[in-house]
Amino acid sequence: MNKVFIKTFGCRSNIYDTEIMKNILKDKIVNSEEEADIIIINSCTVTNFADRDVRQYINKRQNKKIIFTGCGAYTQGKKLFEEHKVDAVLGHKFKEEIDKFLNFKGVNLGDFNFVNKKIIINISTTKAFVKIQEGCDFECAYCILPKVRGYSRSMDETTILEQIEYLAQNGISEIVLTGINMGSYGKDTNTSLAKLIKKIIKIDRIKRIRLGSLEPTQIDEELIELASDSVLEKHFHIALQHTSDRMLRIMKRRNRVSNTLPLFEKLAGLGFVLGTDFIVGHPGESEEIWQEALENFKKYPLTHIHIFRFTPRDGTLSAEMKQDVRGDTAKKRAKQIEEIVKKNNYNFRLKKMPLLVHIEEKKDGYFVGFDEYYNKMKIKSDRNLKGAWVKVKDYEVKEVNYAKI
């Protein structure tokens, strides 16, 4: 019997896809490359650096049979096969049939006319990612994902609810909904993200629902109303990418400051904390544009942020633009907005509101989890709290929150 190790690079959707493959292969799965006859690489290709990391991993594993899948299959799969670096290249479509391809040699990318139909049945965590959507219809200048994940399409609602029912029955009480452009869920099936969440809320034993990244245009009144009074966490991650309209046009983004700033102010006024993605150093980000962006950025009530320093991705429009922002300049700009958000987050936590913390692990003598505002809490306790939901009123605010119970 072939023993298989799966190496995962990249995003939550890839993590989910890997779990699907592990469930299909079951007893064939081993926990290290050394034990394996076959290594399946579920790759990421979002940046040139991601491609480099994958290639470096492959070069060190040439004594194993390698099946190459994931997003990188579409950008460098054929080349890797022709260089005899990998034995097989498979498109996303075949992940749910991976057991049929362990002896395959060649390149088969298939098409994007599919949605996931299988559910995860082996669970070893305190929370679970549930993929509800695949692909993206946006055409942002810097992004390769529409070319490697295809157009936006929604997973079947019945399959999603069946997945969450199964997870709940097996002790999972926190669900993280995810997708490539998750807020597009339902556009192709005459429903919406809010309508799906309403049905998830009715499932017993689900105590918290977290959402992946959303686009500003995907936050509607129905979703806001749901989040105000339900098990949906009090945290929205809404992708801005920039806060200069001139830069947003260069990036081919759909959002503008005039519509996102009022949205963020409204949500903060309702008690939500807000996170975002932000790219610094994109071509065209002159000092004048940056100063405009910085002044706008300070107005946004942001408490969480993922900052990306731009790197050109071959095959995108941005990669063809003049790379006119120095690396040290981009690094400095990233630090400026990071400090603003860090201060906002600290000030928010100083309000010392009662918190409901879901403990995920024990690390360095502390039980570690997150509250409903997606802030980390470290707890000292003589009890075993892993997996527990803990109400915390008395805690100390430092770089993260600390408590003793």
N, C-alpha and C positions, 0 to 999 in steps of 0.2 A: 504493500500500500504506500503510495506517495505521501510523504509528509510535507506540509505546506506552511510557510511563514508569510504573513502579509505585512508589508511595510507601507505605512500611510504617511503621505505628505499633504499639507494644506488644510482646507477648511472643514467646517462641521459637516457639510454635505459629503465630503470624502470619508470622514469618520463614520457617518451613517452607512455609506455604501460598503465600507470595510466590514462593519458589523453584519450586514446582509450576507456578504460573501463568507464570513466565518460561520454563520448559521447554516449555510448551505453545505459547507465542507466539513463542519462538525469535527468528527474524530480525527480527521486528517491534519487539523491545525496544531502546530507546535509553537512554542514561545520564544524561539531564537532562530537566527539564521543558521547557526551551526548544526542544529538538529534537522534542518529541512533539506528535502530533495529539490523542492521548487520554491522560489521566492516570487510572490505576486507583488508588484509595485503599483500602488494606487497613487498616482503622481499628481503634482501641482505644477501649473505652468503660468501662474498669474504674473510673475516677473521673470526677467532673464536670470536673476539670481536663483529663483526656484528651479529653473531648468538646470543650472549649474550644479545645485545641490543634488538633484536626482541623478545626474550623470556621474558625479563623484561617487555616489552610493553604488551605482551599477558597476563602475570600474573596479571596485573593491570586492565584487561578488561574482567574478567571472568563472568561478569553479562550480556555480549552481545554474540550474535551468531557471531562466527569468521570463516571467510573463508580465508584460508592461501594459498597464491600463491607466485610467484616470485621464485628466485633462491634457497631460503631456503627450498622450498617445496621438493627439491630433497635430501637435506642433513639432515633435521630434521623434515620434514612434517609427516612422518609415526609415528615417536616417539611421536610427539606432539598430534597426533590424538589418539594414543593408551593410552596416559596419560589423555585423555579427556580435553586437554587444548584448542583444536580447534574443530570445528564441521565438517569442510570439508577442504580437501587439493587438490588443482588443479595445474596441470602443465601449463607451458606457453601457450601451444596449445589452452587452453580454455579461454584465456583472451578476445578473440574477440567474444566469445559466453557467456560471463559472465551472461547475463540476464537469460539464461536457467539454471543456476546453483545456483540461490539464495536459493532454497529449498533443494539443494543436501546435503547429508551427506555421508561421506566416503572419500576415497583416490583415485584420478584418475590423474595420472601424464601424461598419454598419451605418445607420442613420440616426436621426433624433426623433423618430416617430415612435416614442415609447414613454411610459411613466412607470415608476416602481410599483410593483404589485405585491411583493413579498413583505412580510413583517419580521421583526426581530423577536426571537423567542428565548435567547440566552441572555440573561441580565446579570451584571456583577457590580453595578454602581448604585449610588443613592438617587441620582437623577438620570433622565434619559433624553437624548436628542431624537426628535421625530421630524423627519423630512416630509414636507407637505407640498413642495413645489420644485420644479426643475427648470433651468434655462433662464434667459433674460431677453426682453425686447428692447431694452435701452441700447443706445449706441454711444456711450461715453468714449471720448477720444483716446483715453489712456488704457482702456480695458479690453482684454482678449476674450473674456468669458463667453460672450454670445457666439463666438466662432468655435469654442470647444465644448460648450454645454447646450448649444442650440436655442431655439425659441422658447418663450415661457409656456409652460404647461403645468397644470395642476394635477396632483395625485388624487385618486378616487377618494371621495369623502368617507365612504364605507370602510375602505382599507385603513385610512388614518384613524378613524374611531375604533376599529377593531384592534389596531396596534396599541392605542392608548388604553383601551379596556384591558388588554392582556398585561400591559405593563403595570397598571393599577392593581390588578389581581395578584401580581407577583411582587408587591411591596414597593413599587416606585410611586412616589407621591409628588414629584416635581418633574414637569415636562418642559423641555425647551423646543419650541417650534422653529424649524429652520428651513432654508431653501436658498437657491442662488439669488433670486429676487423675490423673497417671501411674500412681500406685500401685494404682488401680482396674483396671489392665489385667488382662484374663482373667476377671473376675467374670462376664461375660456369655457367655464362650466356653469355660468349664470348663477354664481353665488359670490361670497366674499369672505375675507379673513374673519371679520367680526361674526358672521353667521356660523362659521366653523367653530370659533371659540365658544359661542353660546352653547353649542352641543357638547363640547369638551367639558365645560363647567359642570354639566349634569352628571358626569361620570364620578361615581363614588370614589373616595380616597385620594383624589387629586387635590392637593393643597396649594399648589402654586403652578402657574403657567408663565414661562418666560418667552419672550419673543426675540428672534434674531433681528438683524438690521432691517429697517424700513426706509422707504423713500418719503420725503415730506408730503408728496401728493397722495400717499397711501394712508394717511392718518385722517379718518373721517369721524363724524360725530358719533356714530354708532360704536366705533372702537373706543373713543374717549369715554363714552358713557359706561361701557363695559369695564374698562380699567378702573373707573372711579369706585366701583362697588362690586368687586368679584375677587376671585383668586388670582387674577392677572396681576403680575408684579407692578409696583409703582415706579417703573423705570422704562422709558422708551429710548431705544437707540435709533436715531434718525440721521441718515447719511446726508451731510451737507457738502463735504469735500472741499468747499472753499466759501469765503464770505465776501468776495468781490464779484460783482456781476460781470465785470469785464473778463475776469479769470474764468468764471463759470461758463461764459460763452465760448471761450477758447477750448475749454474742456468738453464742450458739447453736453453740458448738464442741463436738466430741465428746470431746476429750482432757481429762484432768485431771492435776494435778501428781502425784498418787499413782501413776499408771501411767507417766507420761513420765519422771520423774526417775530411777527405777530403770533404765529402758531406756537413757537417756543415759549413766548411770554404767557400765552393762554394756558399751556400745559403746566408750566411752572406755578402759575397762579392757582391751579387746581390741586397742587401738592405733588406733582410728579417730578422725579429727577430725570435729567436728560443727558444722553451721551451722543457722540457723533463720530464720524470718520472725517479726517482732514488730510489733504495732500499738500505738502509744501515743496517748493522747488520745481513745480511744473514749468515747462517752457512758456515764456511770456510773463512770468511772475516778476515784473520789474519792481524796483524799490517803491515807486509811486503806487503801483497796484497793491503791494504788500502792506503799505501804511494804511491804505483804504480798507483792506481786509482786516487788519489788526484792530482798527477803530470799530469796525462793525462787529468783529468777533467779541470784543469786550461787552457788547450789549446782550449777547446771548447768555441765558442762564444755564450754562453747561457745567455738569459735575463729573462727567466721565468722557474720555476721548481716546480714540485710536489714531495716532499720527503716523503718516507714511511719508517718508522722504522719497520724492519721485525718482524712479529709475525707468528708463525707456524699455518698453516691452516690444520686441520685434513683432511686426504684423499689425501694429496699432497706428492710428493717425498721429498720436503724440510722439511716437518714436521717429517720425519723419520731420518733426519740427526742430528748429535750431535749439540745441541744449544750452541755454544762456544763463542758467543759475548755478553758481558755484556750489560745490558740496558743503563747504564751511558756512556759506550763507544760508543754505537750506537747514543745516543743523541748528544754527542760531535761531532761525525763525520757528523751528519746531520747539525749541526750548522755551521761547517766549509764550507760545500758546499753552504749552504743557504747564507752566507755572501758574498761568491764569486759572486753568481748570482745577489744578491741585488746590489752590486757595479757595475756590468756590466749593469744592467738595468738602474741605475741612470745615469751612463756615457752616455748611449745611449740617454736617454731623454734630456740630456744637449745639444744635437745637435739642439734642439728647432726648429724642422721642423714644417711646417704648418700641422695641423691635422684635420681629419674629425671624429667628435665624434657623436655617436648615444646615445642619452639620454634615459636611461631605467627607472629611478625613481627619486623622490625627497626625500632626506633623510637628517635630521639634518640641514635644511636650504640650502642645496646644491642640484643642479641637477647633477645626477651622471650617467656617461656613460663610454663607452670604445672607444678608437680610433682604427685605422686600424692596429696598432701594438699590440693590446690587452693590452694597458696600460690604467689604470683608470684615468678619469678626473672628477674633481669636479668644478662646475660652479655656481657662484652667479649671479642671474638675476632676474629682476622684471617681466619678461615675463614667461609664462608657457611653459617650453621647453620639457616636458615629451613626448617622442616619436619622438622628432625632430632630424634632422641631422644638426649639427652645425660645421661650419668651424672655427677653432681656430688658430690664429697666435701668439697672445700675451698671454703667460701663465707663471706661476711660477712653477719651478721644486722643489718639496719637496719629502715627502714619496710617494705621488702621485702628479699628475699635478693639478694645480689650475688656474682658470681663472675667470674674471668678464666681463660680456657682458650686 
